[in-house]
Amino acid sequence: MAAYVGVFNFMDCGTIHVTPADLDLLVRSKALSINYPYREGFWVYSAGEEFQQRMKETKAAGFSEGMVKALEYAHSRGCWWLRLDADGTEFEFLPRFEKEWEAAPANTSFTVTMGSDEFGCEDFHYESMEDALSGLRRLLGQDKLLDDGVERTFTIRKTEG
């Protein structure tokens, strides 16, 4: 019988142990491409045979020491996921980034630009990355106009105010 059949461990970790730039990189970087944002943070995949290769890519992409150490710890404890949460558990052995969070913009929103050569561009504004991804899923899956064979590009940008 396999060690994990339908039940998966995760590490709950406060976002105080990563930088705001780490969360931006989770959206933009391919190093940790298996991640899922939600309103208070991210779920980041920390298992798999290719973990060591992903860690090399994570370091090369510029993720902080906190992100790297949290992922390595989660992986060493057999966790399939690292949950980065605004109210997550704080650990003595992980670095803390209070100053980086204090300096981060207080009002961040996201804009999804949908564009095509045929129809031009249109912007959709969202208050969180979770909302932006949800809106993008709706645009891709439920809008009957998108079933017209037109090639479109989507760009997600962070807007600070």
C-alpha positions in Angstrom: 0.0 0.0 0.0 1.3 3.5 -0.9 2.3 5.8 1.9 -0.1 8.5 0.7 -3.5 7.4 -0.5 -5.8 10.3 -0.4 -4.4 11.8 2.7 -1.6 14.5 2.3 0.4 16.3 5.0 1.0 20.1 4.7 3.0 22.6 6.6 1.2 25.7 7.8 3.6 28.7 7.7 3.1 32.4 8.3 3.8 34.8 5.4 6.1 36.7 7.8 8.7 34.1 6.9 8.7 35.0 3.2 8.9 38.4 1.5 6.3 40.2 -0.5 8.6 39.7 -3.5 8.3 35.9 -3.0 4.6 36.1 -3.4 5.0 38.1 -6.6 7.5 35.5 -7.8 5.0 32.7 -7.1 2.8 34.4 -9.7 5.5 35.1 -12.3 8.2 32.4 -11.9 8.2 29.0 -13.5 10.4 27.6 -10.7 7.5 26.9 -8.3 4.8 26.6 -11.0 2.6 24.2 -8.9 1.0 26.7 -6.5 -2.5 27.9 -5.8 -3.2 31.4 -4.5 -6.1 32.2 -2.2 -7.1 35.4 -0.4 -4.7 35.0 2.6 -1.8 33.3 0.9 -0.6 30.4 -1.3 -0.5 26.6 -1.4 2.9 25.6 -2.8 3.8 22.0 -3.8 6.7 20.7 -1.8 6.9 17.0 -2.7 7.8 14.9 -5.7 10.9 13.3 -7.1 11.9 16.5 -8.9 12.0 18.5 -5.6 15.8 19.1 -5.6 15.7 20.4 -9.2 12.9 22.7 -8.3 14.9 24.0 -5.3 17.8 24.9 -7.6 15.4 26.7 -9.9 13.8 28.4 -6.9 17.1 29.7 -5.7 18.1 30.8 -9.2 14.8 32.7 -9.6 15.6 34.9 -6.6 13.2 33.5 -3.9 14.2 34.5 -0.4 16.1 32.4 2.2 12.8 32.1 4.1 10.9 30.6 1.2 13.8 28.2 0.5 14.1 27.1 4.1 10.3 26.7 4.5 10.1 24.5 1.4 13.1 22.4 2.4 11.7 22.0 6.0 8.2 21.0 4.6 9.8 18.5 2.2 12.0 17.0 4.9 8.9 16.5 7.1 7.1 14.6 4.4 4.7 17.4 3.6 3.2 17.5 0.1 2.2 21.2 0.5 3.5 24.3 2.1 0.6 26.6 3.0 1.8 30.2 3.2 -0.9 32.0 5.2 -1.2 35.6 6.6 -2.2 34.1 9.9 -0.1 30.9 9.6 2.2 29.4 12.2 5.4 31.3 13.1 8.6 29.3 13.5 11.7 30.3 15.5 14.1 28.6 13.1 12.8 30.5 10.0 13.8 34.1 9.1 11.3 36.8 9.6 10.7 39.7 7.2 8.7 42.3 9.2 10.5 45.3 7.6 9.8 44.1 4.1 6.1 43.6 4.9 5.9 47.1 6.5 7.3 48.6 3.4 5.0 46.7 1.1 2.2 48.7 -0.6 -1.0 48.6 1.5 -3.3 48.6 -1.5 -2.5 46.0 -4.1 -4.9 45.0 -6.9 -4.5 43.1 -10.1 -5.4 43.8 -13.7 -6.0 41.1 -16.3 -5.6 42.3 -19.9 -7.2 40.2 -22.5 -6.0 41.0 -26.0 -6.2 39.8 -29.6 -5.1 41.3 -33.0 -8.7 41.0 -34.1 -10.6 42.6 -31.1 -7.9 44.7 -29.4 -7.5 44.8 -25.6 -9.7 44.9 -22.6 -8.8 45.3 -18.9 -10.5 43.5 -16.0 -9.6 44.8 -12.5 -9.6 42.6 -9.4 -8.8 43.2 -5.7 -6.8 40.1 -5.1 -4.8 37.5 -7.1 -7.4 34.9 -6.1 -10.1 37.1 -7.7 -8.0 37.7 -10.8 -7.4 34.0 -11.3 -11.1 33.2 -10.7 -12.0 35.9 -13.3 -9.5 34.5 -15.8 -11.0 31.1 -15.4 -14.5 32.5 -16.0 -13.2 34.3 -19.1 -11.6 31.1 -20.4 -14.4 28.7 -19.6 -17.8 30.3 -19.5 -17.7 33.2 -22.0 -19.2 31.8 -25.2 -17.5 34.6 -27.2 -14.1 32.9 -26.5 -15.2 29.8 -28.5 -14.7 31.7 -31.7 -11.2 30.4 -32.8 -9.5 33.8 -32.2 -6.1 33.6 -30.6 -5.9 35.7 -27.4 -3.2 36.6 -24.9 -3.8 37.2 -21.2 -1.5 39.3 -19.0 -1.9 39.7 -15.3 -0.2 42.7 -13.7 0.0 43.9 -10.1 -1.2 47.5 -9.7 -0.2 49.4 -6.5 -2.1 52.4 -5.3 
